[in-house]
């Protein structure tokens, strides 16, 4: 259960190609390039703190949502909805499904040149377990193509 929860909880980082991700977006004040993103998850009732995770990703104006593909979850599916950009902040709702579980989340990420901060509130169904995520990121270099 916890393995499924942790795997699905990391799905918020995955944004599959969708109309919402490809739509024309206003420009955000951020430097495109390779970013290191640290995610801290808190789950009420967990007997111990889950260690922070770090991932690197090329982030651009066209691909602003941090993502990662979970190798042990090839059947994962995430859909982004209601994505809006106001100033340097992107907000969106997301639904991810894998292994018979569904996670619904609301996220907000604010960029500031070479740094970012974000948060996400998520609910895992059918267990109704809630999770809170804090994201911090920094640009660490250029992307290699």
Order of alpha helices (4+ residues) and beta strands (2+ residues): alpha-alpha-beta-beta-beta-beta-beta-beta-beta
